[in-house]
Amino acid sequence: MKEHAFLALIQALRAKPGLSRFLRVAGSGASMRLRVDRAAVAAEQRLDGKFLLRTSDPTLSAEEVALGYKQFHQVELAYGVPVPAARYWHPYLQ
């Protein structure tokens, strides 16, 4: 791949944080290569399938917060309110 095409590819990938956080550029000039950052992949796998819910009420237990979130979602569905995409916090999306 020509160097200018490779640089354009790198710029396109950096514009997509979902992809770029797992890739690293190794080398320089004509010897540049894209490498998978295995440490970043392993860190992501530890969080896969886990959801973090936050509340401003410190007296609620984790179970109460989760139940309240589920009930809120069920009420939205019952009244035909369009359910927005899940709002969640992720360390890579700050």
Backbone as JSON, one array per atom type, in Angstrom:
{
  "sequence": "MKEHAFLALIQALRAKPGLSRFLRVAGSGASMRLRVDRAAVAAEQRLDGKFLLRTSDPTLSAEEVALGYKQFHQVELAYGVPVPAARYWHPYLQ",
  "N": [[0.85, -1.17, 0.0], [0.57, 2.21, -0.81], [2.3, 4.94, 0.75], [0.88, 7.41, 1.17], [-1.77, 6.58, 0.89], [-1.94, 4.8, 2.97], [-1.6, 6.54, 5.16], [-3.95, 8.03, 4.86], [-5.79, 6.04, 5.43], [-5.18, 5.57, 8.14], [-5.93, 8.05, 9.24], [-8.67, 7.96, 8.72], [-9.4, 5.81, 10.35], [-8.79, 6.82, 12.87], [-10.79, 8.63, 13.17], [-12.86, 7.12, 13.96], [-13.61, 6.17, 16.95], [-14.38, 3.72, 18.03], [-13.01, 1.81, 16.62], [-10.33, 2.7, 16.47], [-9.25, 2.6, 19.04], [-8.32, 0.08, 19.41], [-6.22, -0.29, 17.72], [-2.79, 0.16, 16.81], [-0.13, 2.1, 15.49], [2.77, 0.92, 14.11], [6.23, 1.36, 13.57], [7.72, 3.53, 11.04], [7.53, 5.81, 8.26], [8.05, 4.1, 5.21], [7.89, 1.64, 6.39], [5.67, 1.49, 8.04], [3.1, -0.06, 9.92], [-0.1, -1.39, 10.79], [-1.1, -2.5, 13.94], [-2.72, -4.77, 16.15], [-3.78, -3.8, 19.31], [-3.32, -5.69, 21.83], [-3.55, -5.52, 24.6], [-5.48, -3.52, 24.96], [-7.66, -4.8, 23.82], [-7.96, -6.95, 25.62], [-8.61, -5.52, 27.95], [-11.07, -4.47, 27.19], [-12.54, -6.82, 26.91], [-12.84, -7.61, 29.55], [-14.85, -5.94, 30.44], [-16.99, -6.59, 28.89], [-20.39, -7.1, 28.38], [-21.22, -6.05, 30.79], [-23.0, -3.64, 32.65], [-23.16, -0.33, 33.84], [-24.89, 1.42, 36.23], [-25.86, 4.58, 37.39], [-26.69, 6.59, 40.19], [-28.1, 9.37, 41.98], [-28.88, 9.02, 44.53], [-27.59, 7.95, 47.41], [-28.58, 6.12, 49.22], [-29.83, 3.97, 48.06], [-29.77, 0.51, 47.24], [-27.78, -1.64, 45.1], [-29.47, -3.47, 43.87], [-31.97, -2.2, 44.06], [-31.57, 0.04, 42.44], [-31.16, -1.18, 39.95], [-33.65, -2.44, 39.62], [-35.35, -0.19, 39.54], [-34.45, 0.97, 37.15], [-35.21, -1.01, 35.3], [-38.01, -0.95, 35.63], [-38.58, 1.66, 34.79], [-37.95, 1.45, 32.1], [-39.92, -0.41, 31.32], [-42.26, 1.09, 31.72], [-41.92, 3.11, 29.81], [-42.13, 1.55, 27.49], [-44.76, 0.59, 27.76], [-46.34, 2.89, 27.46], [-45.82, 3.59, 24.92], [-43.7, 5.24, 24.43], [-40.98, 6.39, 22.61], [-38.12, 4.52, 22.97], [-35.0, 5.59, 23.85], [-31.62, 5.04, 22.68], [-29.54, 3.08, 24.78], [-28.12, 4.78, 27.51], [-24.97, 4.92, 28.55], [-21.98, 4.64, 30.51], [-18.64, 4.45, 29.64], [-15.24, 3.62, 29.97], [-13.7, 4.3, 27.72], [-15.18, 6.13, 26.35], [-15.17, 8.78, 27.21]],
  "CA": [[0.0, 0.0, 0.0], [1.37, 3.42, -0.87], [2.35, 5.63, 2.04], [-0.2, 8.39, 1.34], [-3.01, 5.83, 1.06], [-1.88, 4.25, 4.32], [-1.86, 7.66, 6.07], [-5.37, 8.34, 4.75], [-6.48, 4.97, 6.17], [-4.98, 5.82, 9.56], [-6.78, 9.19, 9.59], [-10.06, 7.49, 8.72], [-9.6, 4.97, 11.53], [-8.75, 7.67, 14.07], [-12.09, 9.31, 13.26], [-13.81, 6.14, 14.5], [-13.03, 5.73, 18.22], [-14.67, 2.32, 18.28], [-11.97, 0.99, 15.97], [-8.97, 3.18, 16.68], [-8.7, 2.28, 20.35], [-7.73, -1.26, 19.37], [-5.15, -0.34, 16.73], [-1.6, 0.97, 17.02], [0.74, 2.21, 14.34], [4.13, 0.52, 14.42], [7.19, 1.73, 12.54], [7.58, 4.86, 10.47], [7.84, 5.87, 6.83], [7.57, 3.0, 4.37], [7.73, 0.42, 7.18], [4.54, 1.61, 8.96], [2.15, -1.16, 9.93], [-1.14, -1.36, 11.81], [-1.04, -3.65, 14.84], [-3.81, -4.86, 17.12], [-3.35, -3.58, 20.68], [-3.92, -6.82, 22.57], [-3.89, -5.07, 25.96], [-6.76, -2.81, 24.86], [-8.69, -5.83, 23.57], [-8.17, -7.68, 26.88], [-9.32, -4.63, 28.87], [-12.46, -4.4, 26.72], [-13.2, -8.1, 27.17], [-13.2, -7.67, 30.97], [-16.08, -5.18, 30.64], [-18.01, -7.03, 27.95], [-21.62, -7.61, 28.96], [-21.51, -5.43, 32.08], [-23.61, -2.32, 32.56], [-23.01, 0.48, 35.04], [-25.98, 2.34, 36.47], [-25.47, 5.58, 38.38], [-27.8, 7.29, 40.8], [-27.72, 10.44, 42.9], [-29.38, 8.65, 45.86], [-26.65, 6.98, 47.97], [-29.23, 5.16, 50.12], [-30.35, 2.84, 47.28], [-28.87, -0.62, 46.99], [-27.58, -1.94, 43.67], [-30.67, -4.16, 43.39], [-33.03, -1.2, 43.91], [-31.25, 0.86, 41.27], [-31.42, -2.01, 38.76], [-35.1, -2.62, 39.52], [-35.9, 1.08, 39.08], [-34.13, 1.13, 35.74], [-36.06, -1.93, 34.54], [-39.38, -0.45, 35.67], [-38.62, 2.84, 33.95], [-37.97, 0.96, 30.72], [-41.23, -1.04, 31.08], [-43.25, 2.16, 31.62], [-41.74, 3.72, 28.49], [-42.68, 0.63, 26.49], [-46.22, 0.5, 27.93], [-46.98, 4.11, 26.96], [-45.41, 3.81, 23.53], [-42.67, 6.27, 24.35], [-39.8, 5.85, 21.93], [-37.03, 4.23, 23.91], [-33.72, 5.99, 23.25], [-30.51, 4.09, 22.84], [-29.07, 3.05, 26.17], [-27.1, 5.76, 27.89], [-24.06, 4.24, 29.45], [-20.63, 5.19, 30.65], [-17.59, 3.49, 29.32], [-13.99, 4.36, 30.15], [-13.15, 4.77, 26.45], [-16.08, 7.09, 25.76], [-15.24, 9.97, 28.06]],
  "C": [[0.9, 1.24, 0.0], [1.23, 4.2, 0.43], [1.21, 6.63, 2.22], [-1.55, 7.72, 1.51], [-3.08, 5.25, 2.47], [-2.17, 5.35, 5.35], [-3.33, 8.07, 6.04], [-6.2, 7.29, 5.51], [-6.36, 5.2, 7.67], [-5.85, 6.99, 10.02], [-8.25, 8.79, 9.65], [-10.36, 6.64, 9.95], [-9.6, 5.79, 12.81], [-10.06, 8.43, 14.25], [-13.16, 8.39, 13.85], [-13.24, 5.58, 15.8], [-13.3, 4.27, 18.55], [-13.64, 1.38, 17.69], [-10.57, 1.4, 16.41], [-8.4, 2.82, 18.04], [-8.06, 0.9, 20.4], [-6.55, -1.37, 18.41], [-4.01, 0.58, 17.11], [-0.79, 0.98, 15.74], [2.15, 1.87, 14.79], [5.04, 0.92, 13.26], [6.95, 3.15, 12.06], [7.97, 4.8, 8.99], [7.24, 4.71, 6.08], [7.34, 1.72, 5.17], [6.58, 0.5, 8.18], [3.58, 0.44, 8.78], [1.1, -0.89, 11.0], [-1.04, -2.64, 12.62], [-2.23, -3.61, 15.78], [-3.21, -4.69, 18.51], [-4.03, -4.63, 21.55], [-4.28, -6.44, 24.0], [-5.23, -4.34, 25.97], [-7.9, -3.79, 24.63], [-9.0, -6.59, 24.85], [-8.93, -6.82, 27.88], [-10.79, -4.52, 28.48], [-13.21, -5.69, 27.03], [-13.6, -8.23, 28.64], [-14.51, -6.96, 31.25], [-17.23, -5.65, 29.77], [-19.21, -7.62, 28.69], [-22.0, -7.02, 30.3], [-22.04, -4.02, 31.87], [-23.44, -1.61, 33.89], [-24.17, 1.45, 35.12], [-25.55, 3.29, 37.57], [-26.72, 6.27, 38.91], [-27.27, 8.39, 41.72], [-28.18, 10.14, 44.33], [-28.46, 7.58, 46.46], [-27.3, 5.94, 48.88], [-29.77, 3.94, 49.39], [-29.31, 1.75, 47.14], [-28.74, -0.84, 45.49], [-28.82, -2.6, 43.09], [-31.81, -3.18, 43.16], [-32.81, -0.32, 42.69], [-31.57, 0.08, 39.99], [-32.92, -2.2, 38.55], [-35.77, -1.33, 39.02], [-35.64, 1.32, 37.61], [-35.02, 0.23, 34.87], [-37.5, -1.45, 34.5], [-39.55, 0.78, 34.79], [-38.72, 2.43, 32.48], [-39.34, 0.35, 30.39], [-42.33, 0.02, 30.94], [-43.14, 2.84, 30.26], [-42.34, 2.85, 27.39], [-44.21, 0.59, 26.55], [-46.94, 1.72, 27.34], [-46.56, 4.45, 25.54], [-44.41, 4.93, 23.36], [-41.48, 5.68, 23.61], [-38.64, 5.7, 22.9], [-35.72, 4.64, 23.24], [-32.68, 4.9, 23.41], [-30.02, 4.18, 24.27], [-28.0, 4.1, 26.4], [-26.2, 5.07, 28.89], [-22.71, 4.91, 29.46], [-19.65, 4.1, 30.35], [-16.27, 4.24, 29.41], [-13.4, 4.91, 28.85], [-14.0, 5.88, 25.83], [-16.22, 8.34, 26.6], [-15.1, 11.21, 27.24]]
}
